[in-house]
Amino acid sequence: MHGLVCFDVDGTLVPGTSSCAWVAAALGHEAELVAAEAAYAAGRMTNQEASVIDARGWAGHTEAEVLARLETMPLVDGIGETVRWCHDHNLRPVLTTLAWTPVGRMLARRFGFAAYCGPVPEAVDGRYTGEVAAHLDEYGKRDFALAQGFAPERCAAVGDSRSDLPLFAAVGMSIGFNAAPDARAVATHLVDGDDLRAIIPLLAAQFSSV
């Protein structure tokens, strides 16, 4: 493999909402979850605290129920084509995200991402308990990416928000895709649009010499 390409999920692959909010709207705790996400984005709440709030809303619901909702989640165009381009050019595409692991698992299966991270919601006998089995924060995202075994200069990250900042600071190229102001301020490249394939020329240029 020539390099690593890291993709955020919420706000990057999922436009206009988050995977958590999409599920919460079906499970009945959307308002509470959206308020927690806004507090996290503003730095008033940790991701661990937001995860605890969201996990409570999953209590009693089945893994199959949540997966069915995730399968209807809105996504940007061009994900499959971009992931295939990475594989074809010996680049390892992974999901670096604070979305729950069922989200990463579903997207990896559908599009061919090689790996994913995320906080883990506790489930017993196929039903969520409302507890968090394992937490993850923005530094965990960065550490997951760097643990993939590539030198930082051979890593690119695609993201949009606060949770991407530690990873953006650690890799050779960062692409703010429809990014919020904090991510736009530090990204090495900016791309706006509704098709992920728009980042391919940047990846091609970055990895052309490796």
PyMOL commands that place a pseudoatom at each C-alpha (Angstrom):
pseudoatom trace, name=CA, resn=MET, resi=1, chain=A, elem=C, hetatm=0, pos=[0.000, 0.000, 0.000]
pseudoatom trace, name=CA, resn=HIS, resi=2, chain=A, elem=C, hetatm=0, pos=[1.250, 3.480, -0.924]
pseudoatom trace, name=CA, resn=GLY, resi=3, chain=A, elem=C, hetatm=0, pos=[-0.761, 5.424, 1.638]
pseudoatom trace, name=CA, resn=LEU, resi=4, chain=A, elem=C, hetatm=0, pos=[-3.811, 5.906, 3.814]
pseudoatom trace, name=CA, resn=VAL, resi=5, chain=A, elem=C, hetatm=0, pos=[-6.942, 7.972, 3.154]
pseudoatom trace, name=CA, resn=CYS, resi=6, chain=A, elem=C, hetatm=0, pos=[-9.148, 8.694, 6.183]
pseudoatom trace, name=CA, resn=PHE, resi=7, chain=A, elem=C, hetatm=0, pos=[-12.787, 9.670, 5.781]
pseudoatom trace, name=CA, resn=ASP, resi=8, chain=A, elem=C, hetatm=0, pos=[-15.018, 11.281, 8.386]
pseudoatom trace, name=CA, resn=VAL, resi=9, chain=A, elem=C, hetatm=0, pos=[-18.705, 10.312, 8.355]
pseudoatom trace, name=CA, resn=ASP, resi=10, chain=A, elem=C, hetatm=0, pos=[-21.010, 12.904, 9.925]
pseudoatom trace, name=CA, resn=GLY, resi=11, chain=A, elem=C, hetatm=0, pos=[-21.057, 16.128, 7.929]
pseudoatom trace, name=CA, resn=THR, resi=12, chain=A, elem=C, hetatm=0, pos=[-18.670, 14.619, 5.370]
pseudoatom trace, name=CA, resn=LEU, resi=13, chain=A, elem=C, hetatm=0, pos=[-20.203, 11.457, 3.941]
pseudoatom trace, name=CA, resn=VAL, resi=14, chain=A, elem=C, hetatm=0, pos=[-23.557, 12.224, 5.596]
pseudoatom trace, name=CA, resn=PRO, resi=15, chain=A, elem=C, hetatm=0, pos=[-24.689, 15.701, 4.455]
pseudoatom trace, name=CA, resn=GLY, resi=16, chain=A, elem=C, hetatm=0, pos=[-26.998, 18.039, 6.318]
pseudoatom trace, name=CA, resn=THR, resi=17, chain=A, elem=C, hetatm=0, pos=[-27.394, 15.868, 9.410]
pseudoatom trace, name=CA, resn=SER, resi=18, chain=A, elem=C, hetatm=0, pos=[-25.476, 13.253, 11.377]
pseudoatom trace, name=CA, resn=SER, resi=19, chain=A, elem=C, hetatm=0, pos=[-25.894, 9.511, 11.579]
pseudoatom trace, name=CA, resn=CYS, resi=20, chain=A, elem=C, hetatm=0, pos=[-26.784, 9.917, 15.263]
pseudoatom trace, name=CA, resn=ALA, resi=21, chain=A, elem=C, hetatm=0, pos=[-29.474, 12.498, 14.523]
pseudoatom trace, name=CA, resn=TRP, resi=22, chain=A, elem=C, hetatm=0, pos=[-30.838, 10.353, 11.693]
pseudoatom trace, name=CA, resn=VAL, resi=23, chain=A, elem=C, hetatm=0, pos=[-31.297, 7.413, 14.048]
pseudoatom trace, name=CA, resn=ALA, resi=24, chain=A, elem=C, hetatm=0, pos=[-32.516, 9.599, 16.922]
pseudoatom trace, name=CA, resn=ALA, resi=25, chain=A, elem=C, hetatm=0, pos=[-35.294, 11.007, 14.732]
pseudoatom trace, name=CA, resn=ALA, resi=26, chain=A, elem=C, hetatm=0, pos=[-36.679, 7.478, 14.362]
pseudoatom trace, name=CA, resn=LEU, resi=27, chain=A, elem=C, hetatm=0, pos=[-36.127, 6.465, 17.979]
pseudoatom trace, name=CA, resn=GLY, resi=28, chain=A, elem=C, hetatm=0, pos=[-37.688, 9.597, 19.468]
pseudoatom trace, name=CA, resn=HIS, resi=29, chain=A, elem=C, hetatm=0, pos=[-34.834, 11.554, 21.064]
pseudoatom trace, name=CA, resn=GLU, resi=30, chain=A, elem=C, hetatm=0, pos=[-33.740, 13.803, 18.196]
pseudoatom trace, name=CA, resn=ALA, resi=31, chain=A, elem=C, hetatm=0, pos=[-34.093, 17.145, 20.016]
pseudoatom trace, name=CA, resn=GLU, resi=32, chain=A, elem=C, hetatm=0, pos=[-31.944, 16.025, 22.940]
pseudoatom trace, name=CA, resn=LEU, resi=33, chain=A, elem=C, hetatm=0, pos=[-29.323, 14.540, 20.631]
pseudoatom trace, name=CA, resn=VAL, resi=34, chain=A, elem=C, hetatm=0, pos=[-29.123, 17.595, 18.360]
pseudoatom trace, name=CA, resn=ALA, resi=35, chain=A, elem=C, hetatm=0, pos=[-28.641, 19.824, 21.419]
pseudoatom trace, name=CA, resn=ALA, resi=36, chain=A, elem=C, hetatm=0, pos=[-25.819, 17.567, 22.614]
pseudoatom trace, name=CA, resn=GLU, resi=37, chain=A, elem=C, hetatm=0, pos=[-24.147, 17.628, 19.185]
pseudoatom trace, name=CA, resn=ALA, resi=38, chain=A, elem=C, hetatm=0, pos=[-24.338, 21.432, 19.137]
pseudoatom trace, name=CA, resn=ALA, resi=39, chain=A, elem=C, hetatm=0, pos=[-22.777, 21.577, 22.608]
pseudoatom trace, name=CA, resn=TYR, resi=40, chain=A, elem=C, hetatm=0, pos=[-19.955, 19.302, 21.439]
pseudoatom trace, name=CA, resn=ALA, resi=41, chain=A, elem=C, hetatm=0, pos=[-19.347, 21.384, 18.313]
pseudoatom trace, name=CA, resn=ALA, resi=42, chain=A, elem=C, hetatm=0, pos=[-19.134, 24.512, 20.482]
pseudoatom trace, name=CA, resn=GLY, resi=43, chain=A, elem=C, hetatm=0, pos=[-16.696, 22.865, 22.897]
pseudoatom trace, name=CA, resn=ARG, resi=44, chain=A, elem=C, hetatm=0, pos=[-19.163, 22.863, 25.808]
pseudoatom trace, name=CA, resn=MET, resi=45, chain=A, elem=C, hetatm=0, pos=[-19.463, 19.069, 25.959]
pseudoatom trace, name=CA, resn=THR, resi=46, chain=A, elem=C, hetatm=0, pos=[-17.118, 16.152, 25.381]
pseudoatom trace, name=CA, resn=ASN, resi=47, chain=A, elem=C, hetatm=0, pos=[-17.954, 13.436, 22.909]
pseudoatom trace, name=CA, resn=GLN, resi=48, chain=A, elem=C, hetatm=0, pos=[-18.123, 11.017, 25.820]
pseudoatom trace, name=CA, resn=GLU, resi=49, chain=A, elem=C, hetatm=0, pos=[-20.878, 13.108, 27.401]
pseudoatom trace, name=CA, resn=ALA, resi=50, chain=A, elem=C, hetatm=0, pos=[-22.774, 13.370, 24.120]
pseudoatom trace, name=CA, resn=SER, resi=51, chain=A, elem=C, hetatm=0, pos=[-22.458, 9.621, 23.570]
pseudoatom trace, name=CA, resn=VAL, resi=52, chain=A, elem=C, hetatm=0, pos=[-23.985, 8.881, 26.974]
pseudoatom trace, name=CA, resn=ILE, resi=53, chain=A, elem=C, hetatm=0, pos=[-27.002, 11.032, 26.111]
pseudoatom trace, name=CA, resn=ASP, resi=54, chain=A, elem=C, hetatm=0, pos=[-27.455, 9.410, 22.711]
pseudoatom trace, name=CA, resn=ALA, resi=55, chain=A, elem=C, hetatm=0, pos=[-26.973, 5.857, 24.006]
pseudoatom trace, name=CA, resn=ARG, resi=56, chain=A, elem=C, hetatm=0, pos=[-29.866, 6.277, 26.430]
pseudoatom trace, name=CA, resn=GLY, resi=57, chain=A, elem=C, hetatm=0, pos=[-32.160, 6.864, 23.459]
pseudoatom trace, name=CA, resn=TRP, resi=58, chain=A, elem=C, hetatm=0, pos=[-31.143, 3.505, 21.959]
pseudoatom trace, name=CA, resn=ALA, resi=59, chain=A, elem=C, hetatm=0, pos=[-32.176, 1.567, 25.068]
pseudoatom trace, name=CA, resn=GLY, resi=60, chain=A, elem=C, hetatm=0, pos=[-34.564, -1.284, 24.279]
pseudoatom trace, name=CA, resn=HIS, resi=61, chain=A, elem=C, hetatm=0, pos=[-34.227, -0.957, 20.507]
pseudoatom trace, name=CA, resn=THR, resi=62, chain=A, elem=C, hetatm=0, pos=[-32.801, -3.814, 18.456]
pseudoatom trace, name=CA, resn=GLU, resi=63, chain=A, elem=C, hetatm=0, pos=[-29.672, -3.886, 16.351]
pseudoatom trace, name=CA, resn=ALA, resi=64, chain=A, elem=C, hetatm=0, pos=[-31.837, -4.800, 13.351]
pseudoatom trace, name=CA, resn=GLU, resi=65, chain=A, elem=C, hetatm=0, pos=[-34.086, -1.789, 13.938]
pseudoatom trace, name=CA, resn=VAL, resi=66, chain=A, elem=C, hetatm=0, pos=[-31.146, 0.637, 14.066]
pseudoatom trace, name=CA, resn=LEU, resi=67, chain=A, elem=C, hetatm=0, pos=[-29.494, -0.939, 11.008]
pseudoatom trace, name=CA, resn=ALA, resi=68, chain=A, elem=C, hetatm=0, pos=[-32.717, -0.610, 8.995]
pseudoatom trace, name=CA, resn=ARG, resi=69, chain=A, elem=C, hetatm=0, pos=[-32.805, 3.094, 9.817]
pseudoatom trace, name=CA, resn=LEU, resi=70, chain=A, elem=C, hetatm=0, pos=[-29.120, 3.524, 8.926]
pseudoatom trace, name=CA, resn=GLU, resi=71, chain=A, elem=C, hetatm=0, pos=[-29.690, 1.911, 5.537]
pseudoatom trace, name=CA, resn=THR, resi=72, chain=A, elem=C, hetatm=0, pos=[-31.948, 4.872, 4.622]
pseudoatom trace, name=CA, resn=MET, resi=73, chain=A, elem=C, hetatm=0, pos=[-29.465, 7.555, 5.739]
pseudoatom trace, name=CA, resn=PRO, resi=74, chain=A, elem=C, hetatm=0, pos=[-28.669, 10.304, 3.192]
pseudoatom trace, name=CA, resn=LEU, resi=75, chain=A, elem=C, hetatm=0, pos=[-25.164, 10.138, 1.740]
pseudoatom trace, name=CA, resn=VAL, resi=76, chain=A, elem=C, hetatm=0, pos=[-23.139, 12.251, -0.665]
pseudoatom trace, name=CA, resn=ASP, resi=77, chain=A, elem=C, hetatm=0, pos=[-22.665, 10.969, -4.188]
pseudoatom trace, name=CA, resn=GLY, resi=78, chain=A, elem=C, hetatm=0, pos=[-19.521, 9.219, -5.334]
pseudoatom trace, name=CA, resn=ILE, resi=79, chain=A, elem=C, hetatm=0, pos=[-18.544, 7.323, -2.179]
pseudoatom trace, name=CA, resn=GLY, resi=80, chain=A, elem=C, hetatm=0, pos=[-18.257, 3.933, -3.854]
pseudoatom trace, name=CA, resn=GLU, resi=81, chain=A, elem=C, hetatm=0, pos=[-16.333, 5.321, -6.806]
pseudoatom trace, name=CA, resn=THR, resi=82, chain=A, elem=C, hetatm=0, pos=[-13.902, 7.196, -4.550]
pseudoatom trace, name=CA, resn=VAL, resi=83, chain=A, elem=C, hetatm=0, pos=[-13.253, 4.152, -2.385]
pseudoatom trace, name=CA, resn=ARG, resi=84, chain=A, elem=C, hetatm=0, pos=[-12.664, 2.012, -5.471]
pseudoatom trace, name=CA, resn=TRP, resi=85, chain=A, elem=C, hetatm=0, pos=[-10.240, 4.640, -6.805]
pseudoatom trace, name=CA, resn=CYS, resi=86, chain=A, elem=C, hetatm=0, pos=[-8.291, 4.372, -3.553]
pseudoatom trace, name=CA, resn=HIS, resi=87, chain=A, elem=C, hetatm=0, pos=[-8.100, 0.587, -3.773]
pseudoatom trace, name=CA, resn=ASP, resi=88, chain=A, elem=C, hetatm=0, pos=[-7.101, 0.779, -7.451]
pseudoatom trace, name=CA, resn=HIS, resi=89, chain=A, elem=C, hetatm=0, pos=[-4.233, 3.122, -6.562]
pseudoatom trace, name=CA, resn=ASN, resi=90, chain=A, elem=C, hetatm=0, pos=[-2.937, 1.100, -3.612]
pseudoatom trace, name=CA, resn=LEU, resi=91, chain=A, elem=C, hetatm=0, pos=[-4.334, 3.478, -1.003]
pseudoatom trace, name=CA, resn=ARG, resi=92, chain=A, elem=C, hetatm=0, pos=[-6.065, 2.122, 2.096]
pseudoatom trace, name=CA, resn=PRO, resi=93, chain=A, elem=C, hetatm=0, pos=[-9.436, 3.867, 2.665]
pseudoatom trace, name=CA, resn=VAL, resi=94, chain=A, elem=C, hetatm=0, pos=[-10.647, 3.876, 6.267]
pseudoatom trace, name=CA, resn=LEU, resi=95, chain=A, elem=C, hetatm=0, pos=[-13.410, 5.569, 8.235]
pseudoatom trace, name=CA, resn=THR, resi=96, chain=A, elem=C, hetatm=0, pos=[-12.138, 7.820, 11.031]
pseudoatom trace, name=CA, resn=THR, resi=97, chain=A, elem=C, hetatm=0, pos=[-15.312, 8.862, 12.781]
pseudoatom trace, name=CA, resn=LEU, resi=98, chain=A, elem=C, hetatm=0, pos=[-17.072, 9.507, 16.062]
pseudoatom trace, name=CA, resn=ALA, resi=99, chain=A, elem=C, hetatm=0, pos=[-20.201, 7.855, 14.669]
pseudoatom trace, name=CA, resn=TRP, resi=100, chain=A, elem=C, hetatm=0, pos=[-21.235, 4.674, 16.469]
pseudoatom trace, name=CA, resn=THR, resi=101, chain=A, elem=C, hetatm=0, pos=[-19.556, 1.486, 15.269]
pseudoatom trace, name=CA, resn=PRO, resi=102, chain=A, elem=C, hetatm=0, pos=[-22.782, 0.148, 13.675]
pseudoatom trace, name=CA, resn=VAL, resi=103, chain=A, elem=C, hetatm=0, pos=[-22.541, 3.117, 11.281]
pseudoatom trace, name=CA, resn=GLY, resi=104, chain=A, elem=C, hetatm=0, pos=[-18.937, 2.360, 10.324]
pseudoatom trace, name=CA, resn=ARG, resi=105, chain=A, elem=C, hetatm=0, pos=[-19.736, -1.338, 9.961]
pseudoatom trace, name=CA, resn=MET, resi=106, chain=A, elem=C, hetatm=0, pos=[-22.636, -0.622, 7.602]
pseudoatom trace, name=CA, resn=LEU, resi=107, chain=A, elem=C, hetatm=0, pos=[-20.652, 1.820, 5.454]
pseudoatom trace, name=CA, resn=ALA, resi=108, chain=A, elem=C, hetatm=0, pos=[-17.604, -0.460, 5.314]
pseudoatom trace, name=CA, resn=ARG, resi=109, chain=A, elem=C, hetatm=0, pos=[-19.746, -3.344, 4.154]
pseudoatom trace, name=CA, resn=ARG, resi=110, chain=A, elem=C, hetatm=0, pos=[-21.584, -1.263, 1.558]
pseudoatom trace, name=CA, resn=PHE, resi=111, chain=A, elem=C, hetatm=0, pos=[-18.667, 0.652, 0.067]
pseudoatom trace, name=CA, resn=GLY, resi=112, chain=A, elem=C, hetatm=0, pos=[-15.510, -1.328, 0.831]
pseudoatom trace, name=CA, resn=PHE, resi=113, chain=A, elem=C, hetatm=0, pos=[-13.750, 0.781, 3.466]
pseudoatom trace, name=CA, resn=ALA, resi=114, chain=A, elem=C, hetatm=0, pos=[-10.924, -1.296, 4.902]
pseudoatom trace, name=CA, resn=ALA, resi=115, chain=A, elem=C, hetatm=0, pos=[-11.495, -0.410, 8.566]
pseudoatom trace, name=CA, resn=TYR, resi=116, chain=A, elem=C, hetatm=0, pos=[-13.459, 1.900, 10.847]
pseudoatom trace, name=CA, resn=CYS, resi=117, chain=A, elem=C, hetatm=0, pos=[-13.441, 3.232, 14.390]
pseudoatom trace, name=CA, resn=GLY, resi=118, chain=A, elem=C, hetatm=0, pos=[-16.081, 4.709, 16.637]
pseudoatom trace, name=CA, resn=PRO, resi=119, chain=A, elem=C, hetatm=0, pos=[-17.641, 4.547, 20.089]
pseudoatom trace, name=CA, resn=VAL, resi=120, chain=A, elem=C, hetatm=0, pos=[-19.386, 1.246, 20.795]
pseudoatom trace, name=CA, resn=PRO, resi=121, chain=A, elem=C, hetatm=0, pos=[-23.004, 1.085, 21.976]
pseudoatom trace, name=CA, resn=GLU, resi=122, chain=A, elem=C, hetatm=0, pos=[-23.602, -1.804, 24.355]
pseudoatom trace, name=CA, resn=ALA, resi=123, chain=A, elem=C, hetatm=0, pos=[-25.930, -4.520, 23.085]
pseudoatom trace, name=CA, resn=VAL, resi=124, chain=A, elem=C, hetatm=0, pos=[-27.048, -7.749, 24.763]
pseudoatom trace, name=CA, resn=ASP, resi=125, chain=A, elem=C, hetatm=0, pos=[-28.780, -10.474, 22.757]
pseudoatom trace, name=CA, resn=GLY, resi=126, chain=A, elem=C, hetatm=0, pos=[-29.275, -8.099, 19.819]
pseudoatom trace, name=CA, resn=ARG, resi=127, chain=A, elem=C, hetatm=0, pos=[-30.868, -5.310, 21.844]
pseudoatom trace, name=CA, resn=TYR, resi=128, chain=A, elem=C, hetatm=0, pos=[-29.213, -2.063, 22.965]
pseudoatom trace, name=CA, resn=THR, resi=129, chain=A, elem=C, hetatm=0, pos=[-28.963, -1.487, 26.704]
pseudoatom trace, name=CA, resn=GLY, resi=130, chain=A, elem=C, hetatm=0, pos=[-28.642, 2.302, 26.683]
pseudoatom trace, name=CA, resn=GLU, resi=131, chain=A, elem=C, hetatm=0, pos=[-25.030, 2.146, 27.888]
pseudoatom trace, name=CA, resn=VAL, resi=132, chain=A, elem=C, hetatm=0, pos=[-21.748, 2.894, 26.105]
pseudoatom trace, name=CA, resn=ALA, resi=133, chain=A, elem=C, hetatm=0, pos=[-19.448, -0.126, 25.919]
pseudoatom trace, name=CA, resn=ALA, resi=134, chain=A, elem=C, hetatm=0, pos=[-16.429, 1.873, 24.695]
pseudoatom trace, name=CA, resn=HIS, resi=135, chain=A, elem=C, hetatm=0, pos=[-15.925, 5.597, 24.204]
pseudoatom trace, name=CA, resn=LEU, resi=136, chain=A, elem=C, hetatm=0, pos=[-13.924, 7.384, 21.499]
pseudoatom trace, name=CA, resn=ASP, resi=137, chain=A, elem=C, hetatm=0, pos=[-13.039, 11.052, 21.071]
pseudoatom trace, name=CA, resn=GLU, resi=138, chain=A, elem=C, hetatm=0, pos=[-11.305, 13.177, 18.430]
pseudoatom trace, name=CA, resn=TYR, resi=139, chain=A, elem=C, hetatm=0, pos=[-7.865, 12.106, 19.676]
pseudoatom trace, name=CA, resn=GLY, resi=140, chain=A, elem=C, hetatm=0, pos=[-8.925, 8.491, 19.405]
pseudoatom trace, name=CA, resn=LYS, resi=141, chain=A, elem=C, hetatm=0, pos=[-9.790, 9.145, 15.763]
pseudoatom trace, name=CA, resn=ARG, resi=142, chain=A, elem=C, hetatm=0, pos=[-6.284, 10.451, 15.181]
pseudoatom trace, name=CA, resn=ASP, resi=143, chain=A, elem=C, hetatm=0, pos=[-4.672, 7.572, 17.043]
pseudoatom trace, name=CA, resn=PHE, resi=144, chain=A, elem=C, hetatm=0, pos=[-6.724, 4.998, 15.114]
pseudoatom trace, name=CA, resn=ALA, resi=145, chain=A, elem=C, hetatm=0, pos=[-5.528, 6.504, 11.835]
pseudoatom trace, name=CA, resn=LEU, resi=146, chain=A, elem=C, hetatm=0, pos=[-1.871, 6.625, 12.856]
pseudoatom trace, name=CA, resn=ALA, resi=147, chain=A, elem=C, hetatm=0, pos=[-2.067, 3.038, 14.130]
pseudoatom trace, name=CA, resn=GLN, resi=148, chain=A, elem=C, hetatm=0, pos=[-2.790, 1.857, 10.572]
pseudoatom trace, name=CA, resn=GLY, resi=149, chain=A, elem=C, hetatm=0, pos=[0.979, 1.725, 10.067]
pseudoatom trace, name=CA, resn=PHE, resi=150, chain=A, elem=C, hetatm=0, pos=[1.650, 4.526, 7.569]
pseudoatom trace, name=CA, resn=ALA, resi=151, chain=A, elem=C, hetatm=0, pos=[4.038, 7.436, 7.995]
pseudoatom trace, name=CA, resn=PRO, resi=152, chain=A, elem=C, hetatm=0, pos=[2.024, 10.626, 8.640]
pseudoatom trace, name=CA, resn=GLU, resi=153, chain=A, elem=C, hetatm=0, pos=[3.197, 12.182, 5.361]
pseudoatom trace, name=CA, resn=ARG, resi=154, chain=A, elem=C, hetatm=0, pos=[1.595, 9.236, 3.543]
pseudoatom trace, name=CA, resn=CYS, resi=155, chain=A, elem=C, hetatm=0, pos=[-1.770, 9.888, 5.150]
pseudoatom trace, name=CA, resn=ALA, resi=156, chain=A, elem=C, hetatm=0, pos=[-4.597, 12.103, 3.922]
pseudoatom trace, name=CA, resn=ALA, resi=157, chain=A, elem=C, hetatm=0, pos=[-7.722, 12.980, 5.899]
pseudoatom trace, name=CA, resn=VAL, resi=158, chain=A, elem=C, hetatm=0, pos=[-11.100, 14.141, 4.625]
pseudoatom trace, name=CA, resn=GLY, resi=159, chain=A, elem=C, hetatm=0, pos=[-13.392, 15.794, 7.167]
pseudoatom trace, name=CA, resn=ASP, resi=160, chain=A, elem=C, hetatm=0, pos=[-15.452, 18.806, 8.072]
pseudoatom trace, name=CA, resn=SER, resi=161, chain=A, elem=C, hetatm=0, pos=[-15.500, 19.727, 11.750]
pseudoatom trace, name=CA, resn=ARG, resi=162, chain=A, elem=C, hetatm=0, pos=[-14.019, 19.952, 15.242]
pseudoatom trace, name=CA, resn=SER, resi=163, chain=A, elem=C, hetatm=0, pos=[-13.578, 16.203, 15.588]
pseudoatom trace, name=CA, resn=ASP, resi=164, chain=A, elem=C, hetatm=0, pos=[-11.193, 16.196, 12.612]
pseudoatom trace, name=CA, resn=LEU, resi=165, chain=A, elem=C, hetatm=0, pos=[-8.771, 18.812, 13.930]
pseudoatom trace, name=CA, resn=PRO, resi=166, chain=A, elem=C, hetatm=0, pos=[-6.274, 16.515, 15.730]
pseudoatom trace, name=CA, resn=LEU, resi=167, chain=A, elem=C, hetatm=0, pos=[-6.140, 14.229, 12.700]
pseudoatom trace, name=CA, resn=PHE, resi=168, chain=A, elem=C, hetatm=0, pos=[-5.767, 17.163, 10.293]
pseudoatom trace, name=CA, resn=ALA, resi=169, chain=A, elem=C, hetatm=0, pos=[-2.778, 18.328, 12.338]
pseudoatom trace, name=CA, resn=ALA, resi=170, chain=A, elem=C, hetatm=0, pos=[-1.117, 14.908, 12.177]
pseudoatom trace, name=CA, resn=VAL, resi=171, chain=A, elem=C, hetatm=0, pos=[-1.312, 13.985, 8.478]
pseudoatom trace, name=CA, resn=GLY, resi=172, chain=A, elem=C, hetatm=0, pos=[0.415, 15.107, 5.297]
pseudoatom trace, name=CA, resn=MET, resi=173, chain=A, elem=C, hetatm=0, pos=[-2.744, 16.376, 3.604]
pseudoatom trace, name=CA, resn=SER, resi=174, chain=A, elem=C, hetatm=0, pos=[-6.099, 17.408, 5.018]
pseudoatom trace, name=CA, resn=ILE, resi=175, chain=A, elem=C, hetatm=0, pos=[-9.167, 18.079, 2.880]
pseudoatom trace, name=CA, resn=GLY, resi=176, chain=A, elem=C, hetatm=0, pos=[-11.995, 20.106, 4.353]
pseudoatom trace, name=CA, resn=PHE, resi=177, chain=A, elem=C, hetatm=0, pos=[-15.050, 18.744, 2.553]
pseudoatom trace, name=CA, resn=ASN, resi=178, chain=A, elem=C, hetatm=0, pos=[-18.031, 21.094, 3.004]
pseudoatom trace, name=CA, resn=ALA, resi=179, chain=A, elem=C, hetatm=0, pos=[-16.195, 22.059, 6.156]
pseudoatom trace, name=CA, resn=ALA, resi=180, chain=A, elem=C, hetatm=0, pos=[-17.228, 24.185, 9.117]
pseudoatom trace, name=CA, resn=PRO, resi=181, chain=A, elem=C, hetatm=0, pos=[-15.112, 27.278, 9.888]
pseudoatom trace, name=CA, resn=ASP, resi=182, chain=A, elem=C, hetatm=0, pos=[-12.794, 25.595, 12.400]
pseudoatom trace, name=CA, resn=ALA, resi=183, chain=A, elem=C, hetatm=0, pos=[-11.868, 22.832, 9.965]
pseudoatom trace, name=CA, resn=ARG, resi=184, chain=A, elem=C, hetatm=0, pos=[-11.663, 25.235, 7.007]
pseudoatom trace, name=CA, resn=ALA, resi=185, chain=A, elem=C, hetatm=0, pos=[-9.147, 27.321, 8.912]
pseudoatom trace, name=CA, resn=VAL, resi=186, chain=A, elem=C, hetatm=0, pos=[-6.603, 24.498, 9.197]
pseudoatom trace, name=CA, resn=ALA, resi=187, chain=A, elem=C, hetatm=0, pos=[-7.254, 22.197, 6.217]
pseudoatom trace, name=CA, resn=THR, resi=188, chain=A, elem=C, hetatm=0, pos=[-4.562, 22.168, 3.543]
pseudoatom trace, name=CA, resn=HIS, resi=189, chain=A, elem=C, hetatm=0, pos=[-7.248, 21.928, 0.822]
pseudoatom trace, name=CA, resn=LEU, resi=190, chain=A, elem=C, hetatm=0, pos=[-10.938, 22.822, 0.621]
pseudoatom trace, name=CA, resn=VAL, resi=191, chain=A, elem=C, hetatm=0, pos=[-13.596, 21.152, -1.515]
pseudoatom trace, name=CA, resn=ASP, resi=192, chain=A, elem=C, hetatm=0, pos=[-17.290, 22.037, -1.497]
pseudoatom trace, name=CA, resn=GLY, resi=193, chain=A, elem=C, hetatm=0, pos=[-19.976, 20.093, -3.289]
pseudoatom trace, name=CA, resn=ASP, resi=194, chain=A, elem=C, hetatm=0, pos=[-22.242, 17.069, -3.200]
pseudoatom trace, name=CA, resn=ASP, resi=195, chain=A, elem=C, hetatm=0, pos=[-19.950, 14.508, -4.872]
pseudoatom trace, name=CA, resn=LEU, resi=196, chain=A, elem=C, hetatm=0, pos=[-17.006, 12.970, -3.061]
pseudoatom trace, name=CA, resn=ARG, resi=197, chain=A, elem=C, hetatm=0, pos=[-15.243, 12.266, -6.350]
pseudoatom trace, name=CA, resn=ALA, resi=198, chain=A, elem=C, hetatm=0, pos=[-14.215, 15.939, -6.386]
pseudoatom trace, name=CA, resn=ILE, resi=199, chain=A, elem=C, hetatm=0, pos=[-11.390, 15.057, -3.976]
pseudoatom trace, name=CA, resn=ILE, resi=200, chain=A, elem=C, hetatm=0, pos=[-9.801, 12.494, -6.314]
pseudoatom trace, name=CA, resn=PRO, resi=201, chain=A, elem=C, hetatm=0, pos=[-7.587, 14.997, -8.212]
pseudoatom trace, name=CA, resn=LEU, resi=202, chain=A, elem=C, hetatm=0, pos=[-6.145, 16.171, -4.887]
pseudoatom trace, name=CA, resn=LEU, resi=203, chain=A, elem=C, hetatm=0, pos=[-5.427, 12.611, -3.792]
pseudoatom trace, name=CA, resn=ALA, resi=204, chain=A, elem=C, hetatm=0, pos=[-3.893, 11.832, -7.180]
pseudoatom trace, name=CA, resn=ALA, resi=205, chain=A, elem=C, hetatm=0, pos=[-1.528, 14.784, -6.891]
pseudoatom trace, name=CA, resn=GLN, resi=206, chain=A, elem=C, hetatm=0, pos=[-0.622, 14.012, -3.280]
pseudoatom trace, name=CA, resn=PHE, resi=207, chain=A, elem=C, hetatm=0, pos=[0.233, 10.382, -3.868]
pseudoatom trace, name=CA, resn=SER, resi=208, chain=A, elem=C, hetatm=0, pos=[1.639, 10.599, -7.378]
pseudoatom trace, name=CA, resn=SER, resi=209, chain=A, elem=C, hetatm=0, pos=[5.222, 10.477, -6.114]
pseudoatom trace, name=CA, resn=VAL, resi=210, chain=A, elem=C, hetatm=0, pos=[4.875, 7.630, -3.625]
for i in range(1, 210): cmd.bond("trace and resi %d" % i, "trace and resi %d" % (i + 1))
show_as sticks, trace
zoom trace
